[in-house]
Amino acid sequence: MSAQPKVIIFSTPTCSFCNAAKRYFREKNIRFKDIDVTRDQAAARDMMRRTGQTGVPVILINNRPVVGFDKPKINRLLNIKD
């Protein structure tokens, strides 16, 4: 089995799409690092610099950004068959 791609999600505690994305990753047994941009200003700036986005979620899969909970794109990047 190949190593899982590195998954990072920039989120806030009150963001429903962030929570949906994290729930989806848990359902699919995808390990991810969750970064709360309300508590980590440097991460928020980093997210904005990488993607031009201020909204969350921004998900990085092997450093490829997915803006929002874009399930088809997430599935493609993670090779998940729905």
N, CA, C and O atoms as CSV, one atom per row, in Angstrom:
chain,resi,resn,atom,element,x,y,z
A,1,MET,N,N,0.840,-1.189,0.000
A,1,MET,CA,C,0.000,0.000,0.000
A,1,MET,C,C,0.883,1.249,0.000
A,1,MET,O,O,1.861,1.328,0.743
A,2,SER,N,N,0.534,2.205,-0.826
A,2,SER,CA,C,1.353,3.407,-0.922
A,2,SER,C,C,1.078,4.325,0.265
A,2,SER,O,O,0.033,4.247,0.910
A,3,ALA,N,N,2.037,5.183,0.528
A,3,ALA,CA,C,1.879,6.130,1.633
A,3,ALA,C,C,0.756,7.110,1.308
A,3,ALA,O,O,0.546,7.494,0.157
A,4,GLN,N,N,0.058,7.494,2.340
A,4,GLN,CA,C,-1.027,8.455,2.138
A,4,GLN,C,C,-0.443,9.827,1.825
A,4,GLN,O,O,0.558,10.225,2.420
A,5,PRO,N,N,-1.061,10.548,0.899
A,5,PRO,CA,C,-0.616,11.930,0.648
A,5,PRO,C,C,-0.731,12.759,1.922
A,5,PRO,O,O,-1.548,12.476,2.798
A,6,LYS,N,N,0.100,13.783,2.002
A,6,LYS,CA,C,0.065,14.685,3.156
A,6,LYS,C,C,-1.154,15.599,3.022
A,6,LYS,O,O,-1.311,16.285,2.012
A,7,VAL,N,N,-2.010,15.606,4.037
A,7,VAL,CA,C,-3.242,16.400,4.007
A,7,VAL,C,C,-3.239,17.393,5.164
A,7,VAL,O,O,-3.101,17.019,6.328
A,8,ILE,N,N,-3.395,18.665,4.814
A,8,ILE,CA,C,-3.506,19.735,5.813
A,8,ILE,C,C,-4.792,20.490,5.521
A,8,ILE,O,O,-5.075,20.824,4.371
A,9,ILE,N,N,-5.571,20.759,6.566
A,9,ILE,CA,C,-6.783,21.553,6.385
A,9,ILE,C,C,-6.691,22.806,7.249
A,9,ILE,O,O,-6.489,22.732,8.461
A,10,PHE,N,N,-6.844,23.949,6.601
A,10,PHE,CA,C,-6.926,25.222,7.310
A,10,PHE,C,C,-8.407,25.463,7.573
A,10,PHE,O,O,-9.213,25.495,6.644
A,11,SER,N,N,-8.759,25.632,8.846
A,11,SER,CA,C,-10.175,25.705,9.191
A,11,SER,C,C,-10.413,26.673,10.341
A,11,SER,O,O,-9.478,27.223,10.924
A,12,THR,N,N,-11.695,26.863,10.648
A,12,THR,CA,C,-12.102,27.560,11.867
A,12,THR,C,C,-13.109,26.661,12.572
A,12,THR,O,O,-13.754,25.831,11.932
A,13,PRO,N,N,-13.250,26.820,13.885
A,13,PRO,CA,C,-14.165,25.939,14.628
A,13,PRO,C,C,-15.624,26.080,14.205
A,13,PRO,O,O,-16.398,25.134,14.349
A,14,THR,N,N,-16.016,27.250,13.682
A,14,THR,CA,C,-17.428,27.493,13.375
A,14,THR,C,C,-17.787,27.246,11.919
A,14,THR,O,O,-18.934,27.448,11.520
A,15,CYS,N,N,-16.807,26.807,11.114
A,15,CYS,CA,C,-17.031,26.639,9.675
A,15,CYS,C,C,-17.663,25.271,9.389
A,15,CYS,O,O,-17.047,24.231,9.624
A,16,SER,N,N,-18.895,25.287,8.880
A,16,SER,CA,C,-19.599,24.016,8.656
A,16,SER,C,C,-18.947,23.192,7.546
A,16,SER,O,O,-18.906,21.965,7.638
A,17,PHE,N,N,-18.434,23.846,6.497
A,17,PHE,CA,C,-17.775,23.090,5.427
A,17,PHE,C,C,-16.456,22.485,5.912
A,17,PHE,O,O,-16.067,21.399,5.483
A,18,CYS,N,N,-15.775,23.199,6.812
A,18,CYS,CA,C,-14.543,22.645,7.409
A,18,CYS,C,C,-14.874,21.374,8.175
A,18,CYS,O,O,-14.207,20.350,8.027
A,19,ASN,N,N,-15.914,21.457,8.997
A,19,ASN,CA,C,-16.296,20.297,9.801
A,19,ASN,C,C,-16.760,19.141,8.926
A,19,ASN,O,O,-16.483,17.982,9.233
A,20,ALA,N,N,-17.463,19.446,7.841
A,20,ALA,CA,C,-17.897,18.403,6.900
A,20,ALA,C,C,-16.678,17.732,6.259
A,20,ALA,O,O,-16.645,16.511,6.108
A,21,ALA,N,N,-15.684,18.531,5.885
A,21,ALA,CA,C,-14.475,17.983,5.261
A,21,ALA,C,C,-13.734,17.088,6.247
A,21,ALA,O,O,-13.291,16.000,5.880
A,22,LYS,N,N,-13.594,17.536,7.500
A,22,LYS,CA,C,-12.886,16.740,8.504
A,22,LYS,C,C,-13.638,15.437,8.787
A,22,LYS,O,O,-13.021,14.386,8.962
A,23,ARG,N,N,-14.967,15.509,8.831
A,23,ARG,CA,C,-15.778,14.310,9.047
A,23,ARG,C,C,-15.571,13.336,7.880
A,23,ARG,O,O,-15.440,12.128,8.082
A,24,TYR,N,N,-15.543,13.877,6.669
A,24,TYR,CA,C,-15.328,13.049,5.476
A,24,TYR,C,C,-13.970,12.343,5.545
A,24,TYR,O,O,-13.872,11.146,5.276
A,25,PHE,N,N,-12.920,13.097,5.907
A,25,PHE,CA,C,-11.593,12.488,6.015
A,25,PHE,C,C,-11.591,11.371,7.054
A,25,PHE,O,O,-10.991,10.318,6.839
A,26,ARG,N,N,-12.264,11.603,8.181
A,26,ARG,CA,C,-12.318,10.557,9.217
A,26,ARG,C,C,-13.048,9.323,8.697
A,26,ARG,O,O,-12.613,8.195,8.929
A,27,GLU,N,N,-14.167,9.541,7.989
A,27,GLU,CA,C,-14.928,8.412,7.426
A,27,GLU,C,C,-14.072,7.586,6.481
A,27,GLU,O,O,-14.183,6.361,6.436
A,28,LYS,N,N,-13.216,8.268,5.723
A,28,LYS,CA,C,-12.380,7.592,4.720
A,28,LYS,C,C,-11.025,7.170,5.296
A,28,LYS,O,O,-10.153,6.706,4.562
A,29,ASN,N,N,-10.851,7.334,6.616
A,29,ASN,CA,C,-9.585,6.995,7.278
A,29,ASN,C,C,-8.389,7.726,6.682
A,29,ASN,O,O,-7.312,7.153,6.514
A,30,ILE,N,N,-8.597,8.991,6.368
A,30,ILE,CA,C,-7.515,9.836,5.854
A,30,ILE,C,C,-6.962,10.636,7.029
A,30,ILE,O,O,-7.692,11.386,7.677
A,31,ARG,N,N,-5.682,10.473,7.296
A,31,ARG,CA,C,-5.055,11.276,8.351
A,31,ARG,C,C,-4.847,12.690,7.835
A,31,ARG,O,O,-4.485,12.892,6.676
A,32,PHE,N,N,-5.077,13.667,8.705
A,32,PHE,CA,C,-4.899,15.061,8.283
A,32,PHE,C,C,-4.433,15.891,9.460
A,32,PHE,O,O,-4.645,15.539,10.621
A,33,LYS,N,N,-3.791,17.002,9.135
A,33,LYS,CA,C,-3.398,17.975,10.147
A,33,LYS,C,C,-4.384,19.126,10.051
A,33,LYS,O,O,-4.593,19.692,8.978
A,34,ASP,N,N,-4.987,19.464,11.178
A,34,ASP,CA,C,-5.986,20.526,11.229
A,34,ASP,C,C,-5.335,21.778,11.803
A,34,ASP,O,O,-4.800,21.750,12.911
A,35,ILE,N,N,-5.379,22.874,11.053
A,35,ILE,CA,C,-4.810,24.137,11.521
A,35,ILE,C,C,-5.939,25.146,11.673
A,35,ILE,O,O,-6.599,25.510,10.700
A,36,ASP,N,N,-6.152,25.591,12.903
A,36,ASP,CA,C,-7.198,26.563,13.218
A,36,ASP,C,C,-6.649,27.966,12.951
A,36,ASP,O,O,-5.831,28.477,13.716
A,37,VAL,N,N,-7.108,28.581,11.858
A,37,VAL,CA,C,-6.560,29.892,11.479
A,37,VAL,C,C,-7.029,31.019,12.406
A,37,VAL,O,O,-6.486,32.122,12.346
A,38,THR,N,N,-8.021,30.763,13.255
A,38,THR,CA,C,-8.412,31.798,14.217
A,38,THR,C,C,-7.384,31.893,15.342
A,38,THR,O,O,-7.282,32.923,16.008
A,39,ARG,N,N,-6.623,30.817,15.553
A,39,ARG,CA,C,-5.634,30.807,16.626
A,39,ARG,C,C,-4.207,30.906,16.116
A,39,ARG,O,O,-3.287,31.168,16.891
A,40,ASP,N,N,-4.015,30.700,14.824
A,40,ASP,CA,C,-2.670,30.698,14.248
A,40,ASP,C,C,-2.615,31.708,13.109
A,40,ASP,O,O,-2.876,31.380,11.952
A,41,GLN,N,N,-2.270,32.941,13.463
A,41,GLN,CA,C,-2.251,34.018,12.460
A,41,GLN,C,C,-1.200,33.776,11.379
A,41,GLN,O,O,-1.415,34.123,10.218
A,42,ALA,N,N,-0.072,33.188,11.751
A,42,ALA,CA,C,0.973,32.903,10.758
A,42,ALA,C,C,0.451,31.908,9.731
A,42,ALA,O,O,0.724,32.043,8.538
A,43,ALA,N,N,-0.298,30.908,10.190
A,43,ALA,CA,C,-0.871,29.924,9.267
A,43,ALA,C,C,-1.905,30.585,8.363
A,43,ALA,O,O,-1.989,30.266,7.178
A,44,ALA,N,N,-2.690,31.504,8.916
A,44,ALA,CA,C,-3.676,32.221,8.106
A,44,ALA,C,C,-2.984,33.012,7.003
A,44,ALA,O,O,-3.442,33.020,5.860
A,45,ARG,N,N,-1.885,33.675,7.341
A,45,ARG,CA,C,-1.128,34.425,6.326
A,45,ARG,C,C,-0.526,33.475,5.292
A,45,ARG,O,O,-0.518,33.774,4.098
A,46,ASP,N,N,-0.024,32.336,5.752
A,46,ASP,CA,C,0.569,31.343,4.862
A,46,ASP,C,C,-0.480,30.820,3.884
A,46,ASP,O,O,-0.216,30.688,2.689
A,47,MET,N,N,-1.672,30.523,4.403
A,47,MET,CA,C,-2.770,30.034,3.569
A,47,MET,C,C,-3.113,31.077,2.494
A,47,MET,O,O,-3.313,30.740,1.326
A,48,MET,N,N,-3.176,32.341,2.910
A,48,MET,CA,C,-3.513,33.400,1.971
A,48,MET,C,C,-2.422,33.574,0.913
A,48,MET,O,O,-2.712,33.783,-0.265
A,49,ARG,N,N,-1.170,33.486,1.350
A,49,ARG,CA,C,-0.046,33.631,0.419
A,49,ARG,C,C,-0.058,32.497,-0.609
A,49,ARG,O,O,0.195,32.731,-1.791
A,50,ARG,N,N,-0.349,31.273,-0.166
A,50,ARG,CA,C,-0.339,30.118,-1.078
A,50,ARG,C,C,-1.494,30.129,-2.062
A,50,ARG,O,O,-1.334,29.730,-3.215
A,51,THR,N,N,-2.669,30.590,-1.609
A,51,THR,CA,C,-3.875,30.381,-2.415
A,51,THR,C,C,-4.597,31.665,-2.794
A,51,THR,O,O,-5.464,31.649,-3.667
A,52,GLY,N,N,-4.251,32.790,-2.145
A,52,GLY,CA,C,-4.993,34.021,-2.373
A,52,GLY,C,C,-6.350,34.013,-1.682
A,52,GLY,O,O,-7.144,34.936,-1.862
A,53,GLN,N,N,-6.621,32.975,-0.891
A,53,GLN,CA,C,-7.920,32.827,-0.248
A,53,GLN,C,C,-7.872,33.300,1.198
A,53,GLN,O,O,-6.881,33.097,1.900
A,54,THR,N,N,-8.955,33.933,1.630
A,54,THR,CA,C,-9.079,34.247,3.052
A,54,THR,C,C,-10.150,33.365,3.682
A,54,THR,O,O,-10.216,33.243,4.905
A,55,GLY,N,N,-10.989,32.748,2.850
A,55,GLY,CA,C,-12.050,31.883,3.366
A,55,GLY,C,C,-11.545,30.476,3.604
A,55,GLY,O,O,-10.569,30.036,2.995
A,56,VAL,N,N,-12.223,29.778,4.496
A,56,VAL,CA,C,-11.881,28.395,4.780
A,56,VAL,C,C,-13.053,27.498,4.395
A,56,VAL,O,O,-14.160,28.019,4.257
A,57,PRO,N,N,-12.893,26.215,4.216
A,57,PRO,CA,C,-11.614,25.516,4.356
A,57,PRO,C,C,-10.732,25.652,3.126
A,57,PRO,O,O,-11.214,25.757,1.998
A,58,VAL,N,N,-9.435,25.649,3.373
A,58,VAL,CA,C,-8.452,25.429,2.323
A,58,VAL,C,C,-7.740,24.144,2.707
A,58,VAL,O,O,-7.205,24.022,3.809
A,59,ILE,N,N,-7.739,23.196,1.798
A,59,ILE,CA,C,-7.148,21.890,2.065
A,59,ILE,C,C,-5.936,21.744,1.156
A,59,ILE,O,O,-6.023,21.975,-0.050
A,60,LEU,N,N,-4.814,21.361,1.737
A,60,LEU,CA,C,-3.622,21.078,0.938
A,60,LEU,C,C,-3.427,19.571,0.899
A,60,LEU,O,O,-3.327,18.919,1.938
A,61,ILE,N,N,-3.375,19.031,-0.300
A,61,ILE,CA,C,-3.106,17.602,-0.486
A,61,ILE,C,C,-1.799,17.505,-1.263
A,61,ILE,O,O,-1.740,17.830,-2.449
A,62,ASN,N,N,-0.744,17.050,-0.570
A,62,ASN,CA,C,0.604,17.082,-1.155
A,62,ASN,C,C,0.914,18.473,-1.722
A,62,ASN,O,O,1.450,18.602,-2.822
A,63,ASN,N,N,0.568,19.506,-0.950
A,63,ASN,CA,C,0.803,20.906,-1.293
A,63,ASN,C,C,-0.032,21.419,-2.462
A,63,ASN,O,O,0.195,22.534,-2.932
A,64,ARG,N,N,-0.992,20.630,-2.940
A,64,ARG,CA,C,-1.896,21.109,-3.982
A,64,ARG,C,C,-3.158,21.629,-3.288
A,64,ARG,O,O,-3.833,20.875,-2.588
A,65,PRO,N,N,-3.480,22.919,-3.478
A,65,PRO,CA,C,-4.608,23.489,-2.736
A,65,PRO,C,C,-5.968,23.108,-3.308
A,65,PRO,O,O,-6.172,23.089,-4.522
A,66,VAL,N,N,-6.885,22.806,-2.405
A,66,VAL,CA,C,-8.292,22.614,-2.739
A,66,VAL,C,C,-9.038,23.664,-1.926
A,66,VAL,O,O,-8.984,23.665,-0.696
A,67,VAL,N,N,-9.733,24.554,-2.623
A,67,VAL,CA,C,-10.460,25.613,-1.932
A,67,VAL,C,C,-11.891,25.155,-1.713
A,67,VAL,O,O,-12.599,24.810,-2.659
A,68,GLY,N,N,-12.307,25.156,-0.452
A,68,GLY,CA,C,-13.644,24.688,-0.128
A,68,GLY,C,C,-13.677,23.179,-0.027
A,68,GLY,O,O,-12.676,22.503,-0.264
A,69,PHE,N,N,-14.836,22.661,0.326
A,69,PHE,CA,C,-15.009,21.209,0.448
A,69,PHE,C,C,-15.438,20.688,-0.918
A,69,PHE,O,O,-16.608,20.382,-1.151
A,70,ASP,N,N,-14.446,20.594,-1.822
A,70,ASP,CA,C,-14.673,20.174,-3.205
A,70,ASP,C,C,-14.437,18.660,-3.271
A,70,ASP,O,O,-13.340,18.198,-3.587
A,71,LYS,N,N,-15.493,17.907,-2.965
A,71,LYS,CA,C,-15.346,16.448,-2.819
A,71,LYS,C,C,-14.811,15.770,-4.079
A,71,LYS,O,O,-13.930,14.918,-3.961
A,72,PRO,N,N,-15.298,16.105,-5.286
A,72,PRO,CA,C,-14.741,15.444,-6.487
A,72,PRO,C,C,-13.232,15.662,-6.631
A,72,PRO,O,O,-12.499,14.741,-6.992
A,73,LYS,N,N,-12.771,16.890,-6.347
A,73,LYS,CA,C,-11.338,17.184,-6.468
A,73,LYS,C,C,-10.548,16.466,-5.370
A,73,LYS,O,O,-9.468,15.932,-5.621
A,74,ILE,N,N,-11.095,16.460,-4.155
A,74,ILE,CA,C,-10.455,15.753,-3.039
A,74,ILE,C,C,-10.330,14.263,-3.377
A,74,ILE,O,O,-9.269,13.664,-3.198
A,75,ASN,N,N,-11.421,13.676,-3.863
A,75,ASN,CA,C,-11.401,12.254,-4.223
A,75,ASN,C,C,-10.359,11.970,-5.290
A,75,ASN,O,O,-9.648,10.967,-5.225
A,76,ARG,N,N,-10.272,12.866,-6.282
A,76,ARG,CA,C,-9.300,12.671,-7.357
A,76,ARG,C,C,-7.873,12.730,-6.804
A,76,ARG,O,O,-7.047,11.874,-7.119
A,77,LEU,N,N,-7.588,13.741,-5.981
A,77,LEU,CA,C,-6.224,13.909,-5.450
A,77,LEU,C,C,-5.849,12.797,-4.473
A,77,LEU,O,O,-4.675,12.449,-4.353
A,78,LEU,N,N,-6.838,12.237,-3.776
A,78,LEU,CA,C,-6.558,11.189,-2.799
A,78,LEU,C,C,-6.828,9.787,-3.357
A,78,LEU,O,O,-6.638,8.782,-2.672
A,79,ASN,N,N,-7.273,9.746,-4.610
A,79,ASN,CA,C,-7.571,8.461,-5.239
A,79,ASN,C,C,-8.661,7.698,-4.495
A,79,ASN,O,O,-8.561,6.485,-4.312
A,80,ILE,N,N,-9.692,8.404,-4.070
A,80,ILE,CA,C,-10.822,7.786,-3.371
A,80,ILE,C,C,-11.906,7.485,-4.392
A,80,ILE,O,O,-12.302,8.342,-5.182
A,81,LYS,N,N,-12.371,6.252,-4.355
A,81,LYS,CA,C,-13.510,5.874,-5.213
A,81,LYS,C,C,-14.758,5.991,-4.360
A,81,LYS,O,O,-14.901,5.282,-3.364
A,82,ASP,N,N,-15.661,6.879,-4.742
A,82,ASP,CA,C,-16.849,7.104,-3.903
A,82,ASP,C,C,-17.928,6.080,-4.172
A,82,ASP,O,O,-18.991,6.127,-3.552
